[in-house]
Amino acid sequence: MTVEIKQSNYEATIYLDGRRMRQANGTPYTTACTIEGLPARVHHVVFKCEDIPDYDAGRFDFATARQIKVSLDGWDRKPSGR
């Protein structure tokens, strides 16, 4: 399963189900990116940035959601693509 994660204005690290997502070389995935090889099931997605509270984007079913789009501007907008 491949999921494209789009997000504006911040280079946030991506956490799925409490685990920071890392590339094969150990470098953390940051937004915006495409992550391949994810299980096609429901995942809890959180974005983390320095000096900004964590952004809990919620749960996404990667069996149906191929793309996650969020805006971190003001932390008050709801994620789309569920």
Secondary structure, 3 states (H helix, E strand, C coil): CCEEEEEECCCCEEEECCEECECCCCCECECCEEECCCCCCEEEEEEEECCEEEEEEEEEECCCCCEEEEECHHHCCCCECC
